[in-house]
Amino acid sequence: MYEIYKFLHGIGILMTVGVITASLIYGWYKKLFPNNKLLTKIQFPYKWISPSVKIGLVVLIISGLGMYAERAEQFNSSAVFWIKMGFVLALVINNIWLNSILKPKGKKIFSDPVLANSPEALKLKKTFNFAENLSLFLWFTTMIVSFLLPEGREERGGREF
């Protein structure tokens, strides 16, 4: 059963990290090359991001709990596992900050034409970009730390990587 949970965990990672990464790269590319003819013809399907990420998160949580239940004793004794959980906690806090505080504030400020060009709007935009980039960093760092878990080393023949 552990292998099934692990497979589903990988699917959840693809659904969350893959979609988030693709949307951020598209956004960065669009900022760097605003007059690109290809970008004017292609619109990134932003309406798919939220449902994909939410489904991916549900899959990640359920499969993560399943993997933990199968090998709780092994994970509890692993310092790397607890470091990973620290990154997961940082990721959760960052995304609560991003989606519950910054996004609503941004909708309010950027819907008002007077406030949209204010110094407060510029500061919010920079803070939002920082939070998005931090989220991406935390996702990838969490995945990298996962490779250091003891069960991962066993599967790689005892090697660190």
N, C-alpha and C positions, 0 to 999 in steps of 0.2 A: 504493500500500500504506500510505503514511503516514496517509492519511485514515481508513483502516480501523482502524489502531492508535489514532488519535485518538478515533474513535467508541467503541471498546472502552474506552479510558481514561475517557471520560465515563460509560459504563455502570458501570465499576468504582468511580468516585467516587460515583455514585448509590447503589450497593449498600453502600458503606462509610459515607460521610458521612451519607447519607440515613437509614439505619437507626440509626446511632449518635445522630444529632441527634433523631430521633423518640423514641428510648428515653429520652434525657436530658430532653427536654421533658416527656414523660409523667411521669417521676420527679419533676421539679421541681413540676409541677402537682399531683401526688399529695401532695407534702409541704406545699404551700401550702394545699390544700383537702382535708384528710384525710376529711372527712365528705361529700364530694360524691357524690350518689346515682348519677350517671352513671359515675363511676370505680369504684363498688362493683359495677356491673353489667358493666363492660368490663374485661377483663384484657389487658394488653399482652402480645403473644406473645414473651416473652423467650427462649423456646427457639429461635426463629428467628434471633435476633441473631447468635450466634456463627457458625453456618454461612454466613449471608449475608455477614457481614464477612469471613470467611476466603475465600470464593469471590471476593468483590469485591477483596480484596487480591491474590489470585493474578492476576485479570484486570488490575489496576492494574500489577503488577510486569511481567507479560509484555508488555502494551501499551506501558508506559513504556520498557522495553528495546528494543522494536521501533521506537518513535519515535526513540529515541536512535540506534539503529543506522542509521536512514535519514538522519539529519541530524547526525551526531556532530560534524563540524567546526563547524557553525553553533552547536550547543549549547556545545561546549568554549570557544568564544570569547565566550560570553555571561556577563557577571557576574551577571545576574539568574538565569540557570539555576543557577549555583553557590550563590547565596543560597537559591534554592528547595530545592536538595539539602541545604543546611544545615538548613532547616526539616524536611525529610523525615527527616534523621538525628535531629533533636530529637524528632520524632514517634515514631520507632522506639524510641529510648531511653526515652521516657516510657511507651510501651505495654509495653515489657519490664518496667519498674519496676512499672507498674500490674498487669499480669497474672501476672508471675512472682514478685513479692515481696509486694505489698500484698494481692492476692486470697487467696493461700494463708494469709497471716498472719491475715487477716480471718476466714477459715473456721475457723481454729483458735480464735481468741479468741471469736467469736460463737457457736460451738457449745457453749461452756462457760457455763452460766447465771451463775456467779460472776464470770467475767471480762467478760461481755457488758456489764455496767454500770460497769466500772472506768474510771478516768481514761485508761488506756492504750487502751481501746476507743473512747472519745470522740476521742482524739487520732488514732487510726487512721482513724476515720470522716471526720474533717476532712481528713486527708491524702489519703484516697481521693477525696473530693469535689474537692479541689484538682487531683489528677491527672486526673480525668475532665474537669473544666472546661478544664484545660491542653490535653488531647488535642483537645477540640473547637476551642479557639482555634487550635491548630497546624494542624488540618485546614483550617479556613477561611482562615488566613493563607497557607498553602501554595497554596490555590486562587487567592487574590487575587494573589499574587506570580506565578503562572503567566500571568496576563493581561498581565504586563509583558514576557514573553519576546519576543524579536525576531520570531519567526515569527507570533506572535499579532498584533503591530502591523502586519505586512504584510497580514494578512487583514482588518484593520480600516482599511485605506487609509492606514497610516502614523501614525494617531492613537494616543496613549497609551492612551485608553479609548474 
